[in-house]
């Protein structure tokens, strides 16, 4: 059995069978393009696979060495990859500049950091493993644009032809001259490797006189420059002062480019992976550095706690009570994972879990409540009474005690909501009940949240709490 066959066999033993089979077929028969920066949600949809099971399968495949993961900083405007990292630990800048859009962006984990998978070169070598040999259009397709840009394969070449006036390749240290005819449209000279940009406002009456422009490609050179020129001939003198090949291209920044960039599709966000139990189990030491502070604009926190646990130990004795509490933890963790969440930590008899969306957290809370009823039914007593509280909002992802954790007011509020709860109802904030997907979950179960105002420690205003009976 080859090394790859052995890895495929291991993958089949730990991951969903259909997803593992689809991954093996992709690696063995897929095109080079298909194996570069794979968009896992799009792959699952195309193959008719369960999305969560497919994400877990790719994570197992990466842990086995079949794929390399990339944490890519995205520009929300053009969808370009501003920086690709092999680990989230490398995302250290407060702001990343997109030269093409002329704007800087903060790398929020739920919006602007994607995670993609590329086949390991030890398993199969593809063209993107040698990026300096990719032609311009393939470099753009496979490495510049993020996996959220919805490229129409049957139209891509025609779209590039409509936008591209001319292009050139320059080796390290090489100089070159390109002569183009400027159209009466906004035009850019874009160098995709260094992300250098030259904007040209083409206005006024056409001219037959040759216009000239000199450009130097250097990673330390200015990346946002603007010139005004007239329609007509342009002589571009260019010099590559980097240690890599560069590919300057003259593009029409018109309707065709804007229509191309407007097509987007869902992608796997860094936040979604951080709230995935399989990722936390497999890559628990490969998330954030101690001094990293990365923002998430929206995350749902669920806290649970056992009511009367002290009395439980007194009534049952330490060993029996501990076994029961440990069994309750296993049940809760299985439910959290099944609802696409992750257990961040346990504190005494309490659980802190995260979910990408409020509806998955609420579904988990309802399943937890039912599971405790079933566990109590086996003993004939109400030994496990669960208090559950939830809140959704922004937070900071950090590393604490060699473990990924979260801080911020959203976390504090979720914890305090749980402290007010009782086993008869799940307590949630307005941010949770007003979520469209949460409303659908409640409507399906014919549940009507009951609103009341309260005070929370550390909050200077009345706070609305909703009890889900």
Secondary structure, DSSP 8 states (H G I E B T S, - for coil): --HHHHHHHHHHHHS-HHHHHHHHHHHHH--TGGGSSB-HHHHHHHHT--HHHHHHHHHHHHHHTSEEEEEEEE-TTT-BEEEEESSGGG---S-EEETTTTEEE---TTTSEEEEEEE-TTT---GGGGGGGS-HHHHIIIIIB-TTB---TTTHHHHHHHHEEEE--B-TT-EEEEEEEE-SS-EEEEETTTTEEEEEEE-SS-EEEEEEEEEEE-TTS-S-EEEEE-SEEEEEEEEE-SSS-B-EEEEE-SHHHHHHHH-B----BHHHHHT-HHHHHHSTTSS--TT--EEEEEEEEEEEEEETHHHHHHHH-HHHHHHHHHHHHHHHHHHHHHTT-EEEEEETTEEEEEESSHHHHHHHHHHHHHHHHHHHHHHTS---EEEEEEEEEEEEEEEETTEEEEESHHHHHHHHHHHH-BTTBEEEEHHHHTSHHHHHHHHHTT---EEEEE--TT-SS-EEEEEE-
